[in-house]
Amino acid sequence: MVHNKLANAIGQDIDEDDPTLERPSDDEIRRTTEETRQALEKIVAGKIKQALPKQQIAKREEAQFIRYTPAQQGEGHNSGASNRIIRMVEMPQDPLDPPKFRAKRIPKGALSRGACEA
């Protein structure tokens, strides 16, 4: 507590019958606790929402199975298998991978002679 005047530093008599000094009732304690809990939940929900990625990750499609018959048949090729079943699954994209395609820069066109001589 900061006392900026001498009169504020001197003790004061306290009236024990003062209604502002009474303890709060159980209902007031419950109500205040509930309001505080709701306010904290609102703050935490906002923080969680900020931490989530902006774009929801698309749900991956189910695997597709493809039957493959190799052109070269025989014991010496494909371990003797007459056909194979391939499972095709979409791979998730890694957000830290560098971009696969770069934008190509087009060189600027030559200036007209009139602009250069000015």
Secondary structure as the mmCIF struct_conf table of DSSP 4:
data_model
#
loop_
_struct_conf.conf_type_id
_struct_conf.id
_struct_conf.beg_label_comp_id
_struct_conf.beg_label_asym_id
_struct_conf.beg_label_seq_id
_struct_conf.end_label_comp_id
_struct_conf.end_label_asym_id
_struct_conf.end_label_seq_id
BEND BEND1 LYS A 5 LYS A 5
HELX_RH_AL_P HELX_RH_AL_P1 LEU A 6 ALA A 9
BEND BEND2 ILE A 10 ILE A 10
TURN_TY1_P TURN_TY1_P1 GLU A 16 ASP A 17
HELX_RH_3T_P HELX_RH_3T_P1 PRO A 19 LEU A 21
BEND BEND3 GLU A 22 GLU A 22
HELX_LH_PP_P HELX_LH_PP_P1 ARG A 23 SER A 25
HELX_RH_AL_P HELX_RH_AL_P2 ASP A 26 ALA A 51
BEND BEND4 LEU A 52 LEU A 52
BEND BEND5 LYS A 54 GLN A 55
HELX_LH_PP_P HELX_LH_PP_P2 GLN A 56 ALA A 63
STRN STRN1 GLN A 64 TYR A 68
BEND BEND6 ALA A 71 GLN A 72
BEND BEND7 GLY A 74 GLY A 74
TURN_TY1_P TURN_TY1_P2 GLU A 75 GLY A 76
BEND BEND8 HIS A 77 HIS A 77
HELX_RH_3T_P HELX_RH_3T_P2 ASN A 78 GLY A 80
BEND BEND9 SER A 82 SER A 82
STRN STRN2 ARG A 84 MET A 88
HELX_LH_PP_P HELX_LH_PP_P3 GLU A 90 ASP A 94
TURN_TY1_P TURN_TY1_P3 PRO A 95 LEU A 96
BEND BEND10 ASP A 97 ASP A 97
HELX_LH_PP_P HELX_LH_PP_P4 PRO A 98 PRO A 99
BEND BEND11 LYS A 100 PHE A 101
HELX_LH_PP_P HELX_LH_PP_P5 ARG A 102 SER A 112
HELX_RH_AL_P HELX_RH_AL_P3 ARG A 113 GLU A 117
#
